């Protein structure tokens, strides 16, 4: 692994390592039960033991890290990942950051302090969606990451245009979620779900439209075109 790659991975490894270090230090004096689930009202409705409270999230973080690290190696379009390495690194990092944020919420709540979970979720998820939107337009064609519809994979123009508009929609969704969460905490999650669902529907529909008007469409993965494709609309 090159020095540049190690430097890129350092924030990811530091985030995971910090959680494990905290778990090791905290274990001897940790309480016997930790909050494990909150209801929609924001109240704790299930508790877990020390292992679940201190080690489950870090272990999940390791699994997510390894999975996202492996994706470029198993994707048939693996060479394209080099073209958006920084954006992909940011996607992986923000996912780990959200897991780390959840871990902090669990620890603070276990310490007996009041935590507005709905606000925390709204801010964390809104921030994540905003960051994902900010890098969406830099994602290059691949089979695993981004808006992968039959039409984005069949047209380079559709891929580029769809990811650009989806990025704007995700940024708007993230910003709206954060603002609403700060004003009315319980509504933040509703705004998040509704706006992301809307953005997804729009992205799929837009990808088809962008494909249909691309008279010189070429499959993004270099697959052979069918007879007559690229000579006009079917």
ABEGO torsion letter per residue (X at the ends): XBAAAAAAAAAAAAAAAAAAAAAAAAAAABBABBBABBBAAGBBABBBBAAAAAAAAAAAAAAAAAAAAAAAAABAAAAAAAAAAAAAAAAAAAAAAAAAAAAAAAAAAAAGBBBBAAAAAAAAAAAAAAAAAAAAAABBBBAABEBBBAAAAABAAAAAAAAAAAAAAAAAAAAAAAAAAAABAAAAAAAAAAAAAAAAAAAAAAAAAAAAABAABBBAAGBBBBBGBGAEBX
